[in-house]
Amino acid sequence: MVNKLSRFFGVKKSRMRIMMNVDMKTGETVRNMHIQTQAVIYLGPSAMCLSVAELQGGEVRLIDFLSQPVPLARDIFRTSLISRSTMDRCAKVMGDYMVILNEYGSGTEFSTRFFMSNIIAEASNVDVFVNRMHVAHGIRGRLIDDGKMTRLIYVKVREILANYPHFQKKNILVAHVGPGNTRILLFEKGRITRYSCHRLGVYRTGEAIGEEEFGDDPAELPIMREHIRGQVDQIRVDYAQLKNLDAVLLIGEEVQKLRRSLKPAKTSRIDMDLFNVVAEQMARMETERRMLEYDVDFASVNALLPSLIINQSITHVLAPKEVIIPEFSYDQEFLLSLIREEQHPGDLEDEVLHFAGILADRYMSDRNHRMHVAHLCDRLFEDLQELHRLNEHDQLLLRVAAILHEVGTFVSPRHHNRHSQYIVLNSEIFGLSRDDVEIVALLARYHRHEPPSKSDSLYADLDQTDRMRVSKMAAILRVADALERGHALRVKDLKARIRGKNLELVLKGVRDTTVEEMALRVKGDLFSDIFGYDIVLVPDQL
């Protein structure tokens, strides 16, 4: 395959890797018509990157990678706006990439996707920017929300942990210090058991204290440490119960760039004393010297020192036995993770549900009841697909809501649906975006008593489409919960079918449906109002 990207002059690029299928016996190149070529353009905090990869048999192979600096994070965290000059630069780089991509696709299946960093959502003129890119090049960007970002980090962490098999039975904490937020993932014996997100990021920190005005000034260090102390103290409190933390893994674009300066051992273990040495050296460097010393561009140079101090502070308060910075090219691997996640979007569903179960256990929710309600929701959702027309992600949110709908009883059985809403809203749920968490919270509230109403500001703030999604899912959850009202697992399974104006529910394992009919008189009205069918219970004839 001809390396078309190498024709593009003036763009920073990785060492090119051209992947070919070769017959091991003859040594001849084998043409495979089932290879798909996919391009991903990613607008990140400090660069717009282009990755081109081949997809074959579930494998993703990087062909080329290009990157151009773009001061997006600097604009957003300094002024809450994307400047006109940054918009112009993004449009110019995108145009250059589109010219290159037009040369691809001959004789092969080819597609292009455009993703944008979640920090763009913090810009007050985000709609203007998105429209500008669409008008200029006819391509719509997809925002990587917090949930998707967390899932991508998780996928990469699993790959990293596979290289450290001795960690599988230990307690490992992963800290990802990003542009605006820091994500903490705790793995205990190979499974994620805790997740939290903190408003502490390299660009958010640098711009908040006017870091670009420093340079060649040792006073930079104490000011920065004081600024981040509050958030790091919260991390210490959140994970204070960890008595035997075997290791902390530090990942992120900036800390990967600093890895060489921290002189890791062959095992990627870092000497913590070097953090102070490198930080003091960097604080005395002028901006131009930092760019040369650490091989970074103007858009990302001011993120290096905040990254160093934040990572150092986190490891200091957690006091692990060892600190690891794994070796990989963060920007390239991130784009490959985007492609892999697009190919297998449901791979992390089990982890999301597992984490929801951990949260439910924390509030002593009845495990048998919640899992059975989730099962009945699944059956209703699948049997009535043509009726509700919700998607797979909605089904995941419905499952999570079923698992968490009674956590409010930890506070009080009275009005526990409102307590459940509050608990969910104030919890981090691994793998879900903030919008997803708000929908789950609404479902937890509306699983009983009053139907969805605009008197609830959270519900009223949704657009009409999302309000209908919530109403549909709440209706299904209420029916499932009614069938499990007594927490006795009476309904072993069910089959839902539409007959005329009725929704018939065939209840397996139940011959006398009196209890379930009484519950549905209270909880079945929302379903009938939304979908227009009366619910009829059919007892098991076996």
N, C-alpha and C positions, 0 to 999 in steps of 0.2 A: 504494500500500500504506500502510495506517495504521501509524504508528510507535507500536507498543504499548509499547515499553520506556520511552518518554518519560513514561509515566504513573507510573513508579516514582519516588517522592520520596525524596530523601536519598542517592542513589547517585551517585558520581562517574561521569560519562559523557563520551564523546567527542562532538565535534560530529557530529550525526546525518547519515548519508548514506543517502538513500532512492533505490534504483536501480529504474528502470522501463524497460521496452522500449517504444520509441517509433518509430512509422512516420515515417521522415524526410521522406516526401512530404506526408503529411496532417497530421503533428504529433499524431496520436491515439495514445493508449496501446494497445499490443497485448498481449492476454492470451496467455500461453504456458503451457499445461498441463504442460509438461515441466520447469518450473523446480522445483528441490528446495530447500527451506529447511532449513538445518542449524544447530544450536546446539552450541557447545562451551563447557563450563564448565571452567576451569582453576584449580586450587589451586596457586598459585605460592609463592615464598619469603616474600613480604610482602603478597600480595593474592589474593583470589579474584575471577576475572574471568569475564565472560560475553560471548561473541561470537555474533552471529547473522549468517549469510551466506546468499546465494543461490548455487546451483550450476546452471550452464547451459552445456552444450556444452563442458565441461572448464574453464570460467572460474569463478572464485570471487570474488563481490562482497560486500564488507562492508556490512551494513545497519546494525547497531548494536553498540556496545561499552559494557559497564559494568564498574566495578571497585570493590571494597570492601577496605580494608586488613585484613590478618590477620597477626599477628606469629608466623608459623609458624617461619621461620628463626631468629628470636631465641630461641624456646623450644628448638629442636633443638640449636643450637650452644652454647647456654648450659648446658642440663641433660640433653641427650640424650633428652628427653621432650617430648611435646606436652601442654601443660597442659590442665587441665579447662576453664579459661576460654576458651582458644583453640579447643578442641573445640566448646564451646557457641557461640562466635561463628561458626565455620565452619558449624555446623548451622543457625544462624539465617540467615546469608547464603544458604546453599543453599536454604532454605525460601522466602526472598523471590524468588530466581531461578525456582524451580519454579512459584510462583504466576504470575509473568509469562509463563513459557513455556506454561502451560496455555491462554493466550489465542491462541497460535499454532496453526497446523496446519489451520485451517478451509479446505477446498478446495485444499489443496496437500500435497505429500509432505514430511513433517517428521520430523527425527530429532534426538536429543540425546545427546552423549557427554560423559563426565566424565573429565578427566585430572588427574593429580597430579604435582607436581615430584619429581624423583628424590631430592631431599634427604630426603624422608619416610622413605626406606628406612633412614636413619641414626637414626631415632627408635626407642627400645627398645619403645615401646608402639604401633608402627605398626598392628598387627593390631586392637588395641582401637579405634583411630581409624577405620580402614576400616570395621569392623563398626558403629561408631556412625553413620557417614554412611549406611550401607546400611539400618540399622534405622529411622533417622529419615525417610529419603526414598525408599527402595527403589531407589536407583541405585548401581551398583558403579563405583568409580573404577579407572582403568587407570594404573598407574605408568609414567611416562616414564623408562625406564632410560637408562643412559649411552649406549648405542648409538643409541637413538632420538633422544636429545638432540643427539648429534653430527650425525646425519643432518639434523635440523631446522636446525641452525646452518649446515651445508653448503649446504642449499637456499637459505637467505637470503643467504649469501656469494656464491653464483653469481648471484643477482639483483643484488646490489650491484656485483659486478665487471662486469656487463653495462653499468652506467652509466659505467664507466671503460674504454672500449675500448683505450686506450693501455697498459693493464696486461696485456693478453692475452699479450704477448711478454716480460713482465718477471717478476722474482722478487718475489712479494707474500706477506707473512706476516700472517695474521689471528689476533688475540688476542681470545678471548671470555672475559672475567672474569665468572664466574657467582657464585652464592651460596656454593657450597662448593668449586668447582674452577675452574681456568683451562684452557681448551683452546686449543691452538696448531695452526693449519693452515697449512702451507706450500704455496703454489702456484708452480710454475715453468712459465712459458709456458702458463698456462691449465689445467694439470693438477695435482691434488693429489699431492705427492710425499712429504710427511711429516706425521705427526699425533702429538701427545702430549697427555697430560692430567696436570695437576699439582694436588695438594691445596692449593690457594691460592685462596680465595674471599673475597668482600667480607664475608659474615656470619661465615664461619669465622674470619677474621682479627679482625674487630671484637670478637666474643665471646671469642676466645682471650686477648686482652689487656685485657678488661674495658673496651672502648671506650665503653660506655654510661655509665661513671663519669667520663669526661672532659668535654669541653665547656668552651669559654673557657680553654683551656690549651695554649700552644704546645708544651709537652713531649710532647704527643700525637704530633707528627710524628716525632721521632727514635725513639721507642719502636716505632711502627708500622713504620717503615722497617727497623729492626733485626729485627723479627719476621719480615718477609717476605723478608729478604735471602737466606736459605738456598735457598728455592724458586726465587727469581729467578736466583740463581747457577746452579742446575741448568738452567734454561732457556737461560742463556748458554752453558753447556757443550754442551748438546744441539744448539744451532744455531751453534756456533762456526765450522763450515765455511762458513757463508754469508759470502762476501767482498763481494758486491755486492747488498745488499738494497735494492730500489728503494723499497718502501713498507711500512709497517705499518698495517693497518686495525684500529681498535679498535671492538668492538661489545659490547653488553651493556646491560641495563636502566639501570644507574646512570650509566654513561658517556654514554649518550644524554641523560639528564636534565641532565648537566653540560655538554653540548655548547655551549649558548648562552653559558655563563660563560667558556668557553675561546675565544670569539670566532673561529670558523673563517672562513676566506676563502670566496669563492664556490665554490671547488673542494673545499671541506670540509677543506682543509689546516689543521693546527693549529700554532701557534707554541709550541714546547716550553717556552720560558721562562715561559709563562703557567701551566703546571702548578704551578710553585713558588709563583707569586703567589696563585693561587686556593686552593692547599692551606694557605698561611699565613693567608689571610683566613678560611677555613673553621675552622681550628683555634682561632681567637680568638672564634668565635661560640658563643653558648649554643644549646642544642638547639632552643628555640622559634624563635630567629632563623634557624637553618638551615632549618627547615621552611618559614618564610615566604619566605626568600631563594631557595630552590630549588624551591618549590612541591611539597613531598613531605609524606607523612603520617607519623604516629608509628611505623609499622611498618617504614618504609624509610629514615628519616633517618640512622640510624647506619651505613648501608652506603655513604654518599656518600664520606666521606673515605678509607676503605680502597680503594674503587674508584679514586679519583684517584691514590693513592700506588702501587697495584699496577700500573696502566696506565703511569704515569710511569716506574716502575722497569724494566718490561719494555722500553719503547721506549729507555730510556737504555742498557741493556746490549746491545741489538741494533743500535743506531746506524744506523737506516735513513736514506735520503735525504729522506724525508718521512713525516709521520704524518697519517693521515686518520681522522676520525670522521664516517661517512656520516650523512645526515639521514634518519631515519625514526622512526615511533612504535613503539618496541620491543615493548611489551606487545600492541598491536593486531596488529602484523605477526607476532608469535610465534603467536598464536592462528590467524591465517589460514594460517600455515605448517603448523599441526597439521591443518587441514582439507585442505589440498592434499596433504599426505603421506598422509592416509587415503585420498584418492582415487587416488593413484598410488604405492602402497607399494613397487613394484619399481623405481622410477626410478633409484635409487642403486646397484643391484646391480652394475653394471659398474664403478663407482668402488670398491666394496668389493673386487672381484676384482682390479682394477688395483693397489690398494694392497697386497693380499696378494702379488701378483707382485713388487712393489718390495721387500717384506720378504724374499721368497725369493731375489731377486737379491743382496741384501745378504749372504746366507749361501751364495752361489755354488751354489744348487740347480740341477740340470739342467733347463733351461727346457723343452726338447722333451718330456722324460719327464713332468714334472709336468703340463704342459698336456694331454698325451695321456691320462694317468690321469684327469684331471678330465673329459675328454670321455667316456671309457668309463664313469665314474661316472654322468654324465648319462644315457647311454643305458640303463644298468641301472636307474637310478632311475625313468626315465619308462616303460620297458617293464614294470616290476614294481610300478607304482603300486598296483594292487589287492591286491598281496601285502604290501607293507610299510606302506602307509597313512600315510606321512610327509607333511609339508606343504612348501610352497614355501620357507619359511625354513630348514627342515632341508636342503633341496637346496642352498641357498646355503652353509650351514655345511659340507656335504659337499664342495662345490667348493673352498672355502677350505682345508679339510683336505688335499685332494688336491694343492693347490698347495704346501702347506707341509710335507707329510709327511716330506720328506727333508732339511729344513734342518739336522737334527742331524748330518749327515755333515760339516758344517763343523768340528764339534768332534772327531768320530771316527766312522769307519764302524762300529766295534764298538758295539753297543747304541745305534745312532743314533736308534732310535725313542724312547728315553728322553731323549736329548739334544734331540730335536725337541720333545718335550713341554715340557721346561724352557724352551727358547727361546720357544715360543709363549706360555707362561704369563707370561713376563717381557717381552712385547712389547705395544705398543698396535696394535690392528688397527682401522683407520678403519671406522666404521659398525657395529661389533659391540659389544654390551654385555659386561660382565665375565663374565656367565654364558655367553654365546656363546663367548667366548675360551677359557673352561675346557673347553667341549665340544669345540672344535677341537683343543685340546691333548690331550684324551683320545683323539680319533680318530687324531692323529699318533702317539701312543704305541702304540695297538692295531692299527696297520696291518700289524704283523708280530709274530711270536713269541707271547707269552702272550695269551690272550683277556681281555676285561674282567673284573676281579676286585675284590672288596671289600677285598682287601689294599692296594689303592691308595686312600688316604684321599679323594682328589679324586672318585673314582668312587663310593666308599661314601657320601659326603655327599649325593649326588643322591637324589631320591625315586625310587620304583620306575618311574614313567612315564619320567623322564629317563634312567634307567639303560637302559631298553629302547630308547629312541631312540638312545643311544650304541651299543648293541650292534648294532642294525640297520644304522646307518650304517657302523660299523666293518666289519661283514660285507661290505657292498657295496664299501667301499674296498679291502679285502683281495683280493676277486675282481678288481677292476679293476687293482690293482697287480700281481697274479700274471700277468695277461694282458700286462703290459708289463714283465715281470721283466728282460729283457735290455736294456732301454733302446734297443731297435732299431726300435720302431714297427711291429712285424710285423702286429699286428691293426689293420687300417685302420679298421674299424668293426665293430659287432656287432648282433645281434638276439637278444633274450631272450624265451623262451616257455616256458610250463609244459606239459609232456606227462606225464600220469599222475603218478608220484612223482618225476619228474626236472625239473630246470631245464635246458633245452637252450639253449646259447649258440652261435649261428651266427656263426662268425668270418670276416669278410670279408677277403680277401687272404691267408689262411692255408690251405694244403692239407695240411701235416703239422703236427699239433697236439701233437707229443711234448713240446716245450719247455713249452708252456702247461699240459699235463696234469701234468708234474712239479711245476711251481710250485703248481698247485691242490691237489696232495696235501698240501702244507704249509699253504696259506692258505685252502683252501676249506671246512675243517671248521666254522669258526664260522658260515658261511652255512647249512650243512646243519643244524647244531644249533639255530640260531635259527628258521629258516623250515621245516625238515623236508623239504627237497628235496635230492637228490643232483645234483651238477653234471655235465652231459654236454656235451662239446665237439663241435660239428659243423663239420668243415672246409668251406671255401668250395668249391663244386662247379664254379665257373666257371674 
